[in-house]
Amino acid sequence: RPYKKNSQPCWWKSRKDPFQFVWSTIVSWLEENSDQTAKEILQKLEEKYPGQFTLRNKRTLHRRLKTWKLERIFARTKNESIADNPLKVTPISIYGTSEMNLVTTIVG
């Protein structure tokens, strides 16, 4: 009997978000300095909340930071005209993921 892999990606979350209760703190840090990495933010969280976060949470935080930064770019460019912004940012959904994916194309 051959194994047939499901072609549809998973859309559900298998774990609770470990950053749910501290996300507002993370956003305030990002607004002060948006160039911070996930590792730097995890180090700050470990100092503020000892024992609650580890480097095992780094990939999850990295995904959340990516989404946050893309949403900021989209919100900033949403109301600008093409003449003001040479890049056209278009939101799309790839493979039914819940995360907002952005495709940037150069307008010629």
Residue pairs with C-beta under 8 A, 6 or more apart in sequence:
8 96
9 95
9 96
9 97
11 96
11 97
11 98
17 60
17 64
18 53
18 57
18 60
19 26
19 57
19 60
19 61
19 64
22 45
22 49
23 64
25 45
25 48
26 41
26 45
26 61
26 64
27 68
29 36
29 41
29 44
30 36
30 41
30 65
30 68
34 69
34 72
38 58
38 59
38 61
38 62
38 65
39 55
39 58
41 61
41 65
42 53
42 54
42 55
42 57
42 58
42 61
45 52
45 53
46 52
46 53
46 54
63 99
67 99
67 100
70 100
70 101
70 102
71 100
73 89
73 102
74 89
74 91
74 100
74 102
77 85
77 87
77 89
82 88
82 107
86 106
86 107
87 104
87 105
87 106
87 107
88 104
88 105
88 106
88 107
89 102
89 103
89 104
90 102
90 103
90 104
90 105
91 100
91 101
91 102
92 101
92 102
92 103
93 100
93 101
94 101
